[in-house]
Structures are given as structure tokens and as C-alpha cells.
Amino acid sequence: MNHSLLPRLNFLTSTVGSFPQPEELRKARVMLKCGAIREEEYRLMVRDHTLRWIRLQEELNVDILVTGEFERQDMAVFFGEQFSGSRLEDFVPSYENRRYRPVNYVGNVCWQRPIALPMYSFMKENTGRLIKETITGPVTLFDWGLRGNSNYYYSPDLLRKDLVAALRQEMISLREGGVKILQIDEPAFTTKPRELEKEARAISDLVSGFENDFYLILHICYSTEEDLDRAFPLMLQMPFDQIHIEMANRNYGLLRLIEKHGFGDKDIGLGVIDVHADRIETPEEILDGIEKTLRFIPPERIWITPDCGLKERSKEVTLAKLKVMVEASKRARELF
């Protein structure tokens, strides 16, 4: 376990990655694509929102900060379209009445330049706090993309292999850029399980060899308990320091899986904030969830986080939820 990279503090607080994206930023992306604004103008707007949320996280006293992912229109598209030989297709339904344009891998996928590092470097220049970076994993990029390349269409495993290779190059760039805490986002691994063993191998191949370079986190979300039950033993075998699981949305019912399968020596990213509802949790209900989790995992291995990204919540709701989350973590350190 790569705990040497972390502060010695129980119930560390962080968020999953994304923060609310204002309408002006969504409109700016459209304007950028049609040439109505320049790339530099859009880049400055993204940096402005990032800087605001750096300060808000610091004011809330969140332990591990994130960039907020303001430059990412979609977690899969953002990485997929920057691999050579990919383009955007028509809009398709996503979540919470959102629509997105999937990437169509029409050419050979390969890494060209650092993707996440520029925003991480900007953030590092503007805070002395620890920062967690996030990238989308190969299973989700594969599942949420289209195989326009005939080689990929007839040989899906080739696309998986090329995605892993490209993402490993991205991880090398992040390592060289000073990233120490890295989260791999893999919602498709448990929400659309088809070839679990093959998909688990792709995720393991991605992070293999980087165990001493990063504190590695696997983020999963919003699958059925039955699918999670099938995936759990495979996740525990992967070389991650932490597995992040949404709990608030399930009223901590997924603790049944930890009771059944154990959790090895891994830390847990404990989702205590329901990101699909505007209702503000109370410190008491979060503390109750923490206490339930302590039956299976000791306090030094529990991170306090939202269930998932906060992209679709408002700024006001997000700040209120995070304020309660940090307060509950502070009280947990005193109580447990």
C-alpha cells in the first residue's frame, strides 16, 4: 500500500473529480467548435473556474483537492477524442437527461501529448494542498466508444490493447509531471459487465508497474448489486490502494458485499454524499454511515467522499453538501 504519499490522518476528505459546470462553460465549448471564440479565450475561462474551485476547496478545508474537470465535456470523450484517429458522432442519451457525443475510433488509437497534465500543473501552481488527478480507464473508453476502424470492429481486443497502451503513456506523463495520487474512473466495468475477466485484466494491465509511483484509486459507480457482487473478487485482486464505492445512494446497503467478500488491505473511498439529489445530508447520518463501515474497515483506511462526481449539481447544493461532509469527517476523528 502506497500510504507514504498521504498525510497521517483518519477519515481523509476528497471528492471524486468533477464540480458543477456552469452554462457559460457549456456554451463556450459550442462557440469554440464553431469558431465563435478563440482557443485561448476558452482556456482562460476554464482556468478561471478551476481557480475559483481551488479556493472554495481550500476554504472548506478539503484534505485532497481535485481540478474539478472543467475542461472535460465528458469523461470518455475528453480522452478519446485526443487519441489520434477519433472523431465525434451524433448526440446519444447519457444520464440525468444529458446527451453526449461518443468517440468513434476510426483510426489507430495512440497517445500524442499530455492530456490531464496541463490542468494539474496549473492547479499545482495555485495551491500547496495535495491534489488527486483522474483519468478515464480503458474499459469505459472502450464501452462508451464506437469501433469505426474495421480492425477494431473485427478484433475488439486490439482496441482494448491500444487504449491500455495510450493510457499508460498518459500515466507516464502524469508521473513525470509530479502527480502522486491518481484515480482511474471505470463506471462501465460494473454497470455493463460483459466479459468481466477480460475487462479486469485490461484495468490491471493499465496500472501494473505503477504501484510505487502513485497512490492508485479505482472509482466505480451506479451498477446493480448483483453485478457488483460478480465484480468484487476481481476488483480486490487488482493492484489499487483504494476502491471508491458509492454508499449514500444505497443507504450503505453495499456494505453487505464487503461483509461477504472482505476488502483485503485496501482503503475505501466511502461515498457519503448522494450526488443525484439536491437534499443536503446531515452530519449525523454521515456519521452513522461511517460507524457502520467501521465494522469492516479501520478508520485510517476510510476516505470520506461523495458517491460520484458533482458535475450535475448546482454550485450552492455542492458547497452545502461538501460543508456537511467535511464537518462529519472532523467529528468522526473526534469520536472514533
C-alpha positions in Angstrom: 0.0 0.0 0.0 1.4 3.4 -1.1 0.4 5.3 2.1 3.7 7.2 2.3 2.3 9.7 -0.2 -0.6 10.6 2.2 -0.9 12.6 5.4 -1.3 10.6 8.5 -4.9 11.5 9.2 -8.0 9.3 9.7 -11.1 10.0 7.5 -9.3 12.0 4.8 -11.8 14.1 2.7 -11.8 14.4 -1.0 -14.2 14.5 -4.0 -14.5 12.2 -6.9 -13.4 14.6 -9.6 -15.9 16.9 -11.2 -17.6 20.0 -9.9 -20.7 21.9 -11.3 -20.2 23.1 -14.9 -21.9 26.5 -15.4 -23.9 27.0 -18.5 -21.5 29.6 -19.8 -18.8 27.0 -20.0 -21.0 24.5 -21.9 -22.0 27.3 -24.3 -18.3 28.3 -24.7 -17.5 24.8 -25.9 -20.1 25.1 -28.7 -18.8 28.5 -29.6 -15.2 27.2 -29.7 -16.2 24.4 -32.1 -17.9 26.8 -34.5 -15.1 29.3 -34.3 -17.0 32.0 -32.4 -14.3 32.2 -29.7 -10.6 31.5 -29.8 -8.9 28.6 -28.0 -7.0 31.0 -25.7 -10.3 32.6 -24.6 -11.8 29.3 -23.8 -8.7 28.1 -22.0 -8.7 31.2 -19.8 -12.4 30.6 -18.9 -11.6 27.0 -17.8 -8.7 28.2 -15.7 -10.8 30.8 -14.1 -13.4 28.3 -13.0 -10.6 25.9 -11.8 -9.0 28.6 -9.7 -12.3 29.6 -8.1 -12.9 26.0 -7.0 -9.3 25.6 -5.8 -10.1 28.4 -3.4 -13.5 27.0 -2.4 -12.0 23.6 -1.6 -9.3 25.3 0.5 -12.0 27.3 2.3 -14.0 24.2 3.0 -10.8 22.5 4.3 -11.0 19.5 2.0 -7.8 17.4 2.5 -7.2 16.2 -1.0 -8.1 18.6 -3.8 -9.2 17.9 -7.4 -9.1 20.1 -10.5 -12.9 20.0 -11.0 -12.6 18.7 -14.6 -13.9 22.0 -16.1 -12.1 21.3 -19.3 -13.9 17.9 -19.8 -17.2 17.9 -21.6 -17.5 14.2 -21.0 -15.2 11.8 -19.1 -14.8 9.4 -22.1 -14.9 11.9 -24.9 -12.3 14.1 -23.3 -9.6 11.4 -23.5 -10.9 9.5 -26.6 -11.0 12.5 -28.9 -7.4 13.3 -28.1 -6.1 9.9 -29.2 -5.3 10.1 -32.9 -7.8 8.6 -35.3 -11.0 9.5 -33.4 -13.9 11.9 -34.1 -17.3 12.8 -32.6 -20.6 11.4 -33.7 -24.2 12.4 -33.2 -25.6 13.0 -29.7 -26.8 10.0 -27.7 -28.6 9.9 -24.3 -26.4 9.9 -21.2 -27.5 10.4 -17.6 -29.9 12.9 -15.9 -31.4 13.9 -19.3 -27.9 14.7 -20.6 -26.7 13.9 -24.0 -23.1 13.4 -25.3 -21.2 12.6 -28.5 -19.4 9.3 -28.3 -16.0 8.9 -29.8 -15.7 6.8 -33.0 -12.3 5.2 -33.2 -11.9 5.3 -36.9 -8.1 5.2 -36.9 -5.4 3.6 -34.8 -5.6 4.8 -31.2 -2.3 6.2 -29.9 -1.2 8.8 -27.3 0.0 12.1 -28.8 0.6 14.5 -25.9 -0.2 15.0 -22.2 -4.0 15.3 -21.7 -4.6 15.8 -18.0 -1.2 17.2 -17.0 -1.7 20.8 -18.2 -4.6 21.5 -15.8 -2.9 19.5 -13.0 0.2 21.7 -13.5 -1.9 24.9 -13.4 -3.5 23.7 -10.2 -0.2 22.8 -8.6 1.0 26.3 -9.2 -2.0 27.7 -7.3 -2.3 25.5 -4.2 0.0 23.9 -1.6 -2.5 21.2 -0.9 -2.3 17.6 -2.1 -4.0 17.1 -5.4 -5.7 14.0 -6.8 -5.8 13.6 -10.6 -8.3 11.5 -12.5 -8.3 9.7 -15.9 -10.9 7.5 -17.5 -9.9 3.8 -17.7 -9.8 1.5 -20.8 -13.0 -0.4 -20.1 -15.1 2.7 -20.0 -13.4 4.3 -23.1 -14.0 1.0 -24.9 -17.6 0.6 -23.9 -18.6 4.2 -24.4 -16.9 4.5 -27.8 -17.7 3.3 -31.3 -15.4 0.9 -33.3 -15.3 2.6 -36.8 -11.9 1.2 -37.5 -12.5 -2.1 -39.3 -9.6 -3.7 -37.4 -11.2 -2.7 -34.1 -14.6 -3.8 -35.3 -13.5 -7.3 -36.1 -10.9 -7.5 -33.3 -12.2 -5.7 -30.2 -9.3 -6.9 -28.1 -7.0 -4.9 -30.4 -8.8 -1.7 -29.4 -8.6 -2.6 -25.7 -4.9 -3.2 -26.1 -4.3 0.1 -27.9 -6.4 2.0 -25.3 -4.3 0.5 -22.5 -1.1 1.4 -24.3 -2.2 5.0 -24.8 -3.4 5.4 -21.3 -0.1 4.1 -19.9 1.7 6.8 -21.8 -0.7 9.3 -20.2 0.2 7.9 -16.8 3.9 8.2 -17.6 3.4 11.9 -18.4 1.5 12.4 -15.1 4.2 10.6 -13.2 6.8 12.9 -14.8 4.7 15.9 -14.0 4.6 15.2 -10.3 1.2 13.5 -9.8 1.2 11.3 -6.7 -2.5 10.4 -6.3 -4.2 9.0 -9.4 -7.8 7.8 -9.8 -8.9 5.6 -12.6 -12.6 6.1 -13.4 -14.2 2.8 -14.6 -18.1 3.1 -14.3 -18.5 0.8 -17.3 -16.7 -2.1 -15.6 -19.6 -2.7 -13.2 -22.5 -1.0 -15.0 -22.2 -3.0 -18.2 -20.4 -6.3 -17.3 -20.0 -8.5 -20.3 -16.5 -10.0 -20.2 -15.5 -9.3 -16.6 -12.3 -11.3 -16.5 -11.1 -9.7 -19.8 -12.0 -6.2 -18.6 -10.4 -6.7 -15.2 -7.2 -7.8 -17.0 -7.3 -4.6 -19.1 -7.5 -2.4 -15.9 -4.8 -4.4 -14.2 -2.6 -4.2 -17.2 -3.0 -0.4 -17.2 -1.8 0.2 -13.7 0.7 -2.7 -13.5 4.2 -1.4 -12.8 3.0 2.0 -11.5 2.2 0.7 -7.9 5.2 2.5 -6.4 4.7 5.7 -8.4 1.1 6.6 -7.4 -1.4 6.1 -4.7 -3.9 4.4 -7.0 -7.6 4.6 -6.7 -10.3 2.7 -8.7 -13.6 4.5 -9.0 -16.7 2.6 -9.8 -20.4 3.7 -9.6 -24.0 3.0 -10.2 -24.3 -0.7 -11.1 -26.7 -3.3 -9.7 -25.7 -5.1 -6.5 -25.7 -8.3 -8.5 -23.2 -7.0 -11.0 -21.0 -5.6 -8.2 -21.2 -8.9 -6.4 -19.7 -10.6 -9.6 -17.0 -7.9 -10.0 -16.0 -7.6 -6.3 -13.5 -10.5 -6.2 -11.8 -9.3 -9.4 -11.5 -5.7 -8.0 -9.9 -7.0 -4.8 -7.2 -8.7 -6.9 -6.3 -5.5 -8.8 -3.2 -3.5 -7.7 -5.1 -0.5 -6.3 -4.5 1.2 -3.0 -8.2 2.2 -2.8 -11.5 1.3 -4.2 -14.1 4.0 -4.2 -17.8 2.9 -3.8 -21.0 4.9 -3.7 -22.8 4.2 -0.4 -25.1 7.1 0.3 -27.3 6.4 -2.7 -27.8 2.8 -1.5 -28.2 3.6 2.2 -25.0 1.8 2.8 -26.5 -1.5 1.6 -23.3 -2.3 -0.3 -21.6 -3.0 3.0 -23.2 -6.4 2.5 -20.6 -7.1 -0.3 -17.7 -6.1 2.0 -19.1 -8.4 4.7 -19.3 -11.2 2.1 -16.0 -10.7 0.2 -13.9 -8.7 2.6 -11.8 -5.8 1.4 -8.3 -7.1 1.6 -5.8 -4.5 2.7 -7.3 -1.8 0.5 -8.6 1.6 1.6 -12.2 2.6 0.8 -13.4 5.8 -0.8 -16.6 5.9 1.2 -19.4 7.7 -0.8 -21.4 9.6 1.9 -23.0 12.2 -0.3 -25.7 11.4 -2.8 -24.8 13.3 -5.9 -28.1 12.6 -7.7 -30.2 14.5 -5.2 -30.3 18.1 -4.0 -31.2 17.2 -0.5 -28.4 18.1 1.9 -27.3 15.3 4.2 -26.8 15.8 7.9 -23.5 15.2 9.8 -25.4 12.7 11.9 -26.5 10.5 9.0 -22.9 10.6 7.6 -21.5 9.6 11.0 -24.0 6.8 11.2 -22.7 5.5 7.8 -19.1 5.8 8.9 -19.9 3.9 12.1 -21.5 1.1 10.0 -18.4 0.9 7.8 -16.1 0.7 10.8 -17.4 -2.8 11.5 -15.3 -3.9 8.4 -12.6 -1.2 7.8 -10.5 0.7 10.3 -10.6 4.5 10.4 -7.1 5.0 8.9 -8.3 3.2 5.7 -11.5 5.2 5.2 -11.7 8.3 3.0 -14.9 10.4 3.2 -16.1 11.4 -0.3 -19.2 12.0 -2.4 -20.7 9.0 -4.2 -19.6 10.2 -7.6 -18.8 13.5 -9.4 -20.7 16.6 -8.7 -20.9 17.9 -12.3 -24.7 17.9 -12.4 -25.4 19.6 -9.1 -25.6 23.4 -8.6 -22.8 25.3 -7.0 -25.0 26.1 -4.0 -26.0 22.5 -3.4 -22.5 21.2 -3.9 -21.0 23.6 -1.4 -23.6 22.8 1.2 -23.1 19.1 0.8 -19.3 19.4 1.0 -19.5 21.6 4.1 -21.5 18.9 5.8 -19.2 16.2 4.6 -16.1 17.9 6.0 -17.8 18.6 9.3 -18.8 14.9 9.6 -15.2 13.9 8.9 -14.0 16.3 11.6 -16.4 14.9 14.1 -15.5 11.3 13.2 -11.9 12.0 14.0 -13.0 13.0 17.5 -15.5 10.2 18.0 -13.8 7.1 16.5 
